[in-house]
Amino acid sequence: MTALALHRPKMMLISLNIEAIALGTYMTRDAFGGVMRYGTSILHLDPLWYLPDAIAFLCLGQFVIHCILRNRSTLALLVFAQIMLSMVLGYFMLGTANAAISSFKMMLPVFVGFCFCDASLGSYRKLLSLIAGTFYLSVIGVLLTKFYVMPWVGYKYESFGAVREAGRLWWAYGGDDQRLMGFAADNTMAAFFILVSFAITSIRKSTTWCLLFGGIAIYTIRLTTSKTTMIVLVLYLILLVLVRMLPEKSRFPAIRNIALWSFASILVPFFMIVVASGTVAIPHSTMFSILDRINNSWQLPFVYLSQLMPIGLVTGCGAGCFNYPQKLFSPLASYWVPVDNFYIGTYLMFGLPFAAFMVMVFRATFGATDVYKLTLIFVVNLFTITVLNYGPASGLLIIALSFSEVFSKRATSARAADAYAMKLPRPVRSLDGFGADIPGTALRGER
């Protein structure tokens, strides 16, 4: 019995490293997507592009073992069943095998993120170093593309029979600024990786470092012309400084409250539709992009769905619909609309079950003790107001990671006991004055 007890922590350590490896490979591939796609193509090593997806497939099994069987989470079982059913529904909706395969590949990162449910991101030291490196290199990449045209710009490649383009240099409406793409070969995703990697890295850095490199990050994101990302980063920096000015015992509750209030951003598109729907967008104007979302990308999918599959307004139309599998591989491509909002796009695919899931995520946030997950909740909730964030895969993975607390053993136990007000255990250690990690994570060692 004693020997078995001694070996249990080691076994858990090995199994829980899969999601860290998957996240690391996804982020490396996607943050440097232009370099990776161009390099694997010219070297005829295209299968390497799908290596993160192969590791993510292992995480699907890890999710079943850890969240469903070990934690005995009924919610995890229901979510897994709903995703699988939506795959089938999406296949019949979109009508091609390539669309179904693409949808399955699209959803794999979700299981990677969910596998972080009982772990603190702060305990993965090597992964945090990789994320910090991603921040510095992403900034350098955007600055380089300001002065040099990278070889992968305009490079075309084939994926599941569809021809796609790695990236194209173009200009923003209403100005002479180029939309710079950095190493990611996409201006929005270059900005996203700077934002996310900075937010994660800043947690363990001094305020001086945060202000210095935060200013550099804001300037770099401005070069990508991603207004949403720049606004989110500015808000994050302001809140970071304000939180660090609070007494130490008040900092972590403040972070959790900020994360909780960020869920109000889900209602922002609906408020904008009520206020500004029907307002004519003037081409090449500053407001053109947001008015186009209000009048088209946030409303037209529901109009088309009511024509194609009315019941889908309740059940969803399946994984991949009104997403890139429909655009690239379906006869319904003419109905595709760039949804440009994570919550609207996900509701279109999964319907009311997704709304119920988000209620459980919100409830689980009250008991979250990982400052990294709480920080990411704030960042992704605001970022996804104008971005669908299903591609590249790392975007969806980060969202799933921030929501993963809903499948944790503590959250599962709380639901079983119907405990709406949970008494939080005493933290194991503080994160540079920010708050607490999940108790017990230190026993697993550093990753």
Secondary structure as the mmCIF struct_conf table of DSSP 4:
data_model
#
loop_
_struct_conf.conf_type_id
_struct_conf.id
_struct_conf.beg_label_comp_id
_struct_conf.beg_label_asym_id
_struct_conf.beg_label_seq_id
_struct_conf.end_label_comp_id
_struct_conf.end_label_asym_id
_struct_conf.end_label_seq_id
HELX_RH_AL_P HELX_RH_AL_P1 THR A 2 LEU A 16
TURN_TY1_P TURN_TY1_P1 ASN A 17 ASN A 17
HELX_RH_AL_P HELX_RH_AL_P2 ILE A 18 ALA A 31
TURN_TY1_P TURN_TY1_P2 PHE A 32 PHE A 32
HELX_RH_AL_P HELX_RH_AL_P3 GLY A 33 ILE A 42
TURN_TY1_P TURN_TY1_P3 LEU A 43 HIS A 44
HELX_RH_3T_P HELX_RH_3T_P1 ASP A 46 TYR A 50
HELX_RH_AL_P HELX_RH_AL_P4 LEU A 51 PHE A 63
HELX_RH_PI_P HELX_RH_PI_P1 VAL A 64 ARG A 70
BEND BEND1 ASN A 71 ASN A 71
HELX_RH_AL_P HELX_RH_AL_P5 THR A 74 LEU A 94
HELX_RH_AL_P HELX_RH_AL_P6 ALA A 97 PHE A 114
TURN_TY1_P TURN_TY1_P4 CYS A 115 ASP A 118
BEND BEND2 ALA A 119 ALA A 119
HELX_RH_3T_P HELX_RH_3T_P2 LEU A 121 SER A 123
HELX_RH_AL_P HELX_RH_AL_P7 ARG A 125 PHE A 147
TURN_TY1_P TURN_TY1_P5 PRO A 151 GLY A 154
STRN STRN1 LYS A 156 SER A 159
TURN_TY1_P TURN_TY1_P6 PHE A 160 GLY A 161
STRN STRN2 ALA A 162 GLU A 165
BEND BEND3 ALA A 166 ALA A 166
STRN STRN3 TRP A 171 TRP A 171
TURN_TY1_P TURN_TY1_P7 TYR A 173 GLY A 174
BEND BEND4 GLY A 175 ASP A 176
STRN STRN4 GLN A 178 GLN A 178
HELX_RH_3T_P HELX_RH_3T_P3 GLY A 182 ALA A 184
TURN_TY1_P TURN_TY1_P8 ALA A 185 ALA A 185
BEND BEND5 ASP A 186 ASP A 186
HELX_RH_AL_P HELX_RH_AL_P8 ASN A 187 SER A 202
TURN_TY1_P TURN_TY1_P9 ILE A 203 ARG A 204
BEND BEND6 LYS A 205 LYS A 205
HELX_RH_AL_P HELX_RH_AL_P9 THR A 207 THR A 224
TURN_TY1_P TURN_TY1_P10 THR A 225 THR A 225
HELX_RH_AL_P HELX_RH_AL_P10 LYS A 227 ARG A 244
TURN_TY1_P TURN_TY1_P11 MET A 245 MET A 245
BEND BEND7 LEU A 246 LEU A 246
HELX_RH_AL_P HELX_RH_AL_P11 GLU A 248 SER A 262
HELX_RH_3T_P HELX_RH_3T_P4 PHE A 263 LEU A 267
HELX_RH_AL_P HELX_RH_AL_P12 VAL A 268 ALA A 276
TURN_TY1_P TURN_TY1_P12 SER A 277 GLY A 278
HELX_LH_PP_P HELX_LH_PP_P1 THR A 279 ILE A 282
TURN_TY1_P TURN_TY1_P13 PRO A 283 HIS A 284
BEND BEND8 SER A 285 SER A 285
TURN_TY1_P TURN_TY1_P14 THR A 286 MET A 287
HELX_RH_AL_P HELX_RH_AL_P13 PHE A 288 ASP A 292
HELX_RH_PI_P HELX_RH_PI_P2 ARG A 293 SER A 297
TURN_TY1_P TURN_TY1_P15 TRP A 298 GLN A 299
HELX_RH_AL_P HELX_RH_AL_P14 LEU A 300 LEU A 308
TURN_TY1_P TURN_TY1_P16 PRO A 310 ILE A 311
HELX_RH_AL_P HELX_RH_AL_P15 GLY A 312 THR A 315
TURN_TY1_P TURN_TY1_P17 ALA A 319 PHE A 322
BEND BEND9 ASN A 323 ASN A 323
HELX_RH_AL_P HELX_RH_AL_P16 TYR A 324 PHE A 329
HELX_RH_3T_P HELX_RH_3T_P5 PRO A 331 TYR A 335
HELX_RH_AL_P HELX_RH_AL_P17 PHE A 342 PHE A 350
HELX_RH_AL_P HELX_RH_AL_P18 LEU A 352 THR A 365
TURN_TY1_P TURN_TY1_P18 PHE A 366 GLY A 367
HELX_RH_AL_P HELX_RH_AL_P19 VAL A 371 PHE A 383
TURN_TY1_P TURN_TY1_P19 THR A 384 ILE A 385
BEND BEND10 THR A 386 THR A 386
BEND BEND11 GLY A 391 PRO A 392
HELX_RH_AL_P HELX_RH_AL_P20 ALA A 393 PHE A 403
HELX_RH_3T_P HELX_RH_3T_P6 SER A 404 PHE A 407
BEND BEND12 SER A 408 SER A 408
HELX_RH_AL_P HELX_RH_AL_P21 LYS A 409 ALA A 416
TURN_TY1_P TURN_TY1_P20 ALA A 417 ASP A 418
BEND BEND13 TYR A 420 ALA A 421
HELX_LH_PP_P HELX_LH_PP_P2 MET A 422 PRO A 427
BEND BEND14 VAL A 428 VAL A 428
STRN STRN5 SER A 430 SER A 430
BEND BEND15 LEU A 431 LEU A 431
TURN_TY1_P TURN_TY1_P21 ASP A 432 GLY A 433
BEND BEND16 PHE A 434 PHE A 434
STRN STRN6 ALA A 436 ALA A 436
HELX_LH_PP_P HELX_LH_PP_P3 ASP A 437 ILE A 438
TURN_TY1_P TURN_TY1_P22 PRO A 439 GLY A 440
HELX_RH_3T_P HELX_RH_3T_P7 THR A 441 ARG A 444
#
